[in-house]
């Protein structure tokens, strides 16, 4: 799997996480780990591990309010896309950023396509896990495709109207 930071168009600073299944002992796995929401709710003490980054693996249809109690201690939220036509993960990322103020890495995993690249970034995703390097190049090309946006979004890039009228929301995303 290839990782891509959607903001920097690189994988240089991204960590690869190992998924912990229901039967796995977290202590037996080295490095950063991803824990699903049900297990995290059942065993919140796993977040007390100060040695390594802990991430959450969330289904795209997860209720964001279930995630809120853990946000301050998570380094990553990986949102699953079970199929490319299921857009619920976009809404989850947007709510985590806008409604709950999560500033960590939100990573798209699963069935994401190059066509999703700009929308992933605009709804609050900061990285994506892709099946191969060819997909990485496709994502990079798609992110360079549009220079002007018409709708307001989480990424705070100026809209066409703001550019036309010289208005700004005060700051732009990097």
N, C-alpha and C positions, 0 to 999 in steps of 0.2 A: 504494500500500500504506500502511496505517495501522499505527503502532506503539503498543503499550500496555504500560506498566510495570504488571505485575500487583500489585506491592506498593503503589504510590502511585496507581494508577488514573489515570495521566496519561501523556503522551508527552513531557513537557517536557525531560527530561534524556537522552532516547534518541538515539543516532546512527543514521543510515541508512548501511548498508554496501553497496558495489558488489561483485558476485560476479565473481571473476577466473576465467575459463575456462582450459583447458589451453593455448590458443593466445595468450592475452593476456600482454603484458609488464606486470608489476606497476608498473613505473616510469611507464608511460603513463597510469595511472589516478590521478585525484586523489581525495583524501579517504580515509576508512576503507574497507578492502577485506576481503572474505571469500575464503578460499582453501580448496579441498577437501582432505581428509586425504591422498589419494594424492600430490597435488602438493606439499603441505607436507612429507611424508616424503621426497620426491625432491629438494626444494629448500629445506632448512630455513634457508638464509641469508636468505630473504625476511623472516624474523622479526627480522633485524638492523636493519630500517628503524625508526629511532627518531622519525621525523617524524610518523607517523600511526598510528592504531590498526589492528591486524591481528586479524581474527577467523577462526575455523575453521567451515567448513560441513561438518557431519557427518551421515551417514545415521543414521537411528534405530537401525539394527542394528550400528553401528560398535562395535568392541571398545574399551572405555574405556582399556585398557592401552596401546593404540596412541597415544592422545592425551596420556597422562601426560607424556612428555618435553617437550611444548610448553606445558603449562598455565601455567607462570609467566610466559610472554611473550604470552599471548593475552588480549585485552580482551573477547572475546565468543566464545561457542560457539553457533552456530545449528544446531539439531537439526531435520532434515527429517522431516516426516510425509507420506509419499507418498499415503496415503489415511486417511480419518478412523477407520477400523477397525483401523489398525496402531498398536498401543500400545507398540512397542519403544522409541520415543523417551522415554517416561516412565521406563523402566528406565535408559536411558543417563544422563539428567539426574540421577536419584537416585544412581547410582553415582559420577558426577563430583563431586557434593556430599559424599556420605557417605564413600565409600572413598578419594577422592583429594583432598578438601578444596578444590575449586575454589570461589573466592568471587566470581568475575567474573559478568558477565551471561550467562545461558543463555536463549536465545531460541527459541521454537517457531516454525517456518516451514512453510508448506504447508497441508495439509488438516486444520486444527484448527477445532473448532466451539465455540460458546458453552457447550455442555454439558461441555466439557473444562476450562473455566476454573479451577474449584476444584482439580481433580486436577493441572493443570499447576503451580499454585502449591504444592500440597502435596508434589509430587515434586521440587521444586527449580528450576523455571523461574522466571525473574524478569521476562521480557517475552515478547511474542508479536507476530508480524507478521500483520496481518489484511487481507483484501481491500478493506474499505471502512469508513466511519465507522459504518454501521448495525451491523456486526459488533462494533465497539468498545462500543457501547451494550449489546448483548446480553451481552458478556463482563462488563461492569460489573454488570449485573443479576444474572447467575449467581453472581458472587462475593459478593453480598449475600444470597443465598438462604438459606444455612445459617449458623447462629450457633454450633452445637455439632457437634463431630466425635467419632466413636467410635474411630477408629483413629489411632495415633501416626503422624506423618509428619515429613518434613524441615522443614516450616515452623515446628515447635515450638509451635504454638498448643495450648493445653491441651485434653485429651480430656474427654469427659463424665465419665469415672471420676475424673480429676484434679480436676475442678471439684466433683464430688460429695463427694470425700473431703478436699478442701483441700490436695491435693498439687500439686507443681510440679516440672518438670525444671530449675528454677533460673533460667531466663530464657525470655522469649517473643520471637518474631519481631516485628519492627516492621511 
